[in-house]
Amino acid sequence: MSRLSIHKLKEWKAQGRRFAMVTAYDYPTARLAEQAGIPIILVGDSVGSVVLGYGSTIPVTMEEMLHHTKAVVRGTERAIIVADMPFMSYQASPDEAMANAGRLLKEGGATAVKLEGGSHIVPLVRRMVECGIPVMGHLGLTPQSINQLGGHKVQGKTPAAAAKLIADARALEEAGAFAVVLETIPAPLAKMVTERLTIPTIGIGAGPHCDGQVQVLHDILGIYDDQRVLKHAKRYAVLGAAIRDALRQYAAEVEAGTFPTAEHSFEMDEATLRELASV
């Protein structure tokens, strides 16, 4: 089975076909996502906050991204695998950025990389694409710049900010990006961007008019059920509570001596037991 081509997404946009993307960070969840028919899986640097326990995406390293990307690739056969380039893996120098992007494809097995930023990264995007590295853009709320943005705030609300975002999206398309994520921007602005581009837009907190949608797996599955539901997310399950209840039941049965039983145990033949009795 061959992986989907990034060009398929542009075909879908032309056909008016919507598509879903979801994050995954390991082999089992990647397998489940592909079995569910998800065509694009993002190995996001959100791994830092939802899996590794960091306070943000800032501490995530290239080695960590490679580790998780490899696991996701091993769990899939057909899905497009997009790997986030972590903070400072592409900002310091173009040569370092090229080397790191190449590692995510060569060592990690990713189909493409995702970079945060607008016009200032256009030369880098163009260089990557020219060298055969597919690039997905990311505009709006860019988590790697959260300290500069001053928190998780809706972006593009003023005429100047909205105009810049539209210009940045066009510049990324011109540079060869095959898609662009729009995060936490007003829905009407996302609609404008989507209508102006020939490449797909993928929204998260950007309303219903984008060509695709992306969500963090742990948000939509309710893994952290003790936390509030984010405005841009919909909880399709409450697996955190189910997992916790299962573990409580397991612990209670062990403590009570009701697990394991003969059903979960292995026996020995009587002759062997008699022989061992004299040892």
N, C-alpha and C positions, 0 to 999 in steps of 0.2 A: 504494500500500500504506500503510495507516495503522498507527500505533504501537499496541502493546498498551496497554490501560488499566491503571492501578494497581489498579483494582477487580477485575481478573481474578485478581490474586494472592490476594485474600480468598476468591474463588470456589474457587480451587485448594485453599486450606487446608480449606474446608468439604468438599471432595470427597476430601481425603486425598492430593492430588497433590503430590508433591515437585517442586522446581525448582532449577535451578542459576543462580548469578550469578558473573560473573568480572570482574576489572578489565581495562580497556583504556585506553590513553593516546594512541593515534594512529589515523590512518585505516586503515592496512592491518590492524592487529590487531583493530580494531573490525569491519571487514568479515569477517574470518575467524571471529570469535566469532558474528556474526549468521548467517553461512552454516552454522555448526555447530549452529544452533538454540538458542543461549543466549538466553533471553527478557529478561534484565536485565543491563545492563553498568554497572559502577561505574567512574566516572572518579575514582579514589581519590586522596587526597593522598599516598598511598604512591608516587605519581609522583616525589616528592622523593627517596626512597631507591632506588627500582628503575630510574629513568630519568635523573634529573637529578644523581645522585651525592651528594646530601646525606646527612648522617649520621642524619637522622630526618625526620619530617614537619613539624617545627616551622618550618623556613625557607620553606616553600611559600607563595607569594603568590596573591592573587586573580587577578592578571594571568596567572600561570602556569596556574592552574586554568581560566580562561576559554580560554586558548590550546589546551589539551589537550582540553577539553570540545568546543570547536568542531570539532576534527579528528575526534573520535569520532562526533559527530552526523553529520558529512558522510559517514562510512563506514557508516552504518546507515539503515534505513528502518522497521524493525518493533520493534526492541528498546526497552524502557524504559531511558532513560539517566538514571542518578542521579549527580549531581556532589557531591563532598565540599565542604563549606565549610571552608576552611583555618583554621589557628590564628589567632585574633584577628580573624577576619572577622565574627564574631557575638557575641563575648564582651564587647566594650567597651560597646556601647549597642544597645538594641532598634532604633532608627532606622537605625543603620549596618548592623545585621544584615539588616533588611528590604531595604535598598538592595542589599546584596551578593547576597542570595538572588535578588532580582529580576533582577540582572545575569546570573546563571547561567542563568536561564530565557530572558530577553529576548535577551541577546547570545550566550550560549553555546548556547542551544537545548536545554538539559537538560529532561527530563520532571519531575525532582524534585531536591531537595537532601537531603543527609544531614548531621546534626548529632550530635556526641558529647555525652553528658551525660544526667542523669536529671531529678529533680524541679525542680532549679534552672532548667532551660531550658523547663519546661512552659509558662509564660506566653508565651514567644517562639514555641514550636511552635504554640500555639493561635492566636496572632496571624497567623502565616504561613499556616496552613491557612484561616483566615477570609478572608484576602486572595487565596486561590486558589493558594497555593504548596504543592504536595505535599511532605510531609516524611517521611523515613525516620529513625528513631532509631538510636542506637548505645550499647550498654551493655556493662559488663564491663571488659575491658582497652581503655582509650581512649588510643590512641597520642599524641594531642595533650597528654595529661597525664602522659606517661611520666616526666618529671622529678619530678613529685610522687609518682607511684606507686613510683618507685625501681627501674624496670626492667620487663622483660616477664615479669610474674608472673601466675599464675592468680588470678583475682578471685572473690569470693563464696564463699570457703571456710569462713568462720565463720557461725554462725547469724544474727548481726546483719547481716553483709554480704550474706548470701543473702536475708534478709528485705527489706533495703533495695532490692536489685536487683529483686525481684519487685514491690515497691511502685512503683519507678521505671518499670518496664515497664507496669504498669497505668496510671500517670499519663500516660505518653506516648500510650497508646492512647486514654485519655479526652480528651487534648488534640487528637486527630485524626490522629496519625501513622498512616501506612498500612502500616508494617512496622517491625521493629526488628532490628538486627544484634546478635547476642550473641557477644562475642569472648573467648576464653580463659577460660571458666568451666567448672566441673564438669558433666559430661553429665547427671547427675540433676537439677541445678538448671535446666539448659536445658530439660529435659523438663517440669519444673514450670511454668516460665514459658510454654512453648508450650501447655500444657494450659489455662492460665488466661486466655490471650488469644484474642480472635477475629480479630486481625490476625496475619499471618504472622511467624514468627521466622526469621531467616537466620543460621546459625551459621558461625563460623570458629574452630576449636579449641573447639567447644562440644558435640561428640558427635553421634550419629546421629538425635536425636529432634526436631531443628528442622524446620520446614516447608521451608526451603531451605538451601542451602550457598553460601558465597562463598569464592573463592580468588584469590590474586594470580597473574595470568597467568604472570609470570616464574618463580614457584615451581613451578607444575605442568608448565611446559614445560621446566624445567631449563636456563634461559638462563644462570644463574650456577652451572654444574655444579661449580665448584671450592669451593662452599660447602656446608655441611651441610644435609641435608634437615630442615626444621622438623617438629616432632612432629605439628602439625595439618595438614600438607600431604602430598599424594601426588604423586610425580613421574610424569607420564604420558609424558614424552619427555625426551631429553637433547639439546636443540637447541643448547645452547651449544657442546658438543663438535663437533656437525655443522657449525655455522657456522664455527668456528675451523679445522676441517679443510679446509673448502671454500676459505677465504681463503688457507690455506697452499698449497693446490694451485694456486690462481690465481697467487699470487706466484711460485711455483716455475716455472710455465709462462712467465710473462712474462720472468723472469730467463734461462730457457733458450732463449727465442726461439721457443717452440712455440705461443704464443698472442700475438696473433691469427694466424689462417691466412687463406688465400684465402676460405674459407667465411664468415669474419666481416668481409670487406673489400668495398669498392665499387670498380668498375672504370670506366674511361673508354673511349670509342670511339677507334679508331685514328686517324681523321681529326683529332680534337681533339688527340691526342697529337703527331701530326706537326706541327700548327700551332704547338703550344707549344714544340716542340723548338728553333725558331729564335728564340724570345723571349729 
